[in-house]
């Protein structure tokens, strides 16, 4: 028995060209490639920034940036930075100059004075030189972020000139309140007491010991 004749093939099925990619499909492919490229760039940049080492100068105190003064409390939080340098006097002078504008905001207000050192000063058998004064200022700044440095020569409310004085940039309504702050910090009476800065008045009435 002869098999049934097969159906004639459709020549159009073999001769028809493959369908062309539409414009939206091409755009989608291009967009995907751009996204992948962007992700690769971001990854490489992140890796570079993560592993990059930043070199800074040995002396990196904030350059003249004013602190934030809060009305009523008079608290100033200066930008922090290490004090360093081969010349202690130059480092102290530089720091006092950078703190000057913030210190001036406390003129006429009661603030805690936490240190006053000068070369040649003897404390508990220890004679301070310029390097020891600088170390004392650094220790005060490490403990109290709001500490500010000034020269006693710049204010008439100090009995003696030539001292590097460290004060706390927080004002109080009364000297008793400033001294209470000293008590709370556990500082010795000779190391912390109420002080008021002035350009016109003498020491009398502007220093209240504990």
Secondary structure, 3 states (H helix, E strand, C coil): CCCCCCCCCCHHHHHCCCCCCCHHHHHHHHHHHHHHHHHHHHHHHHHHHHHCCCCCCCCCCCCCCCCEECCCCCCEECCCCCCCCCCHHHHHHHHHHHHHHHHHCCECCEEEEEEEECCCCEECCEECCHHHHHHHHHHHHHHCCCEEEEEHHHCCCCCCCCCEEEEEEEEECCHHHHHHHHHHHCCCCCCCEEEEECCCCCCCCCEECC
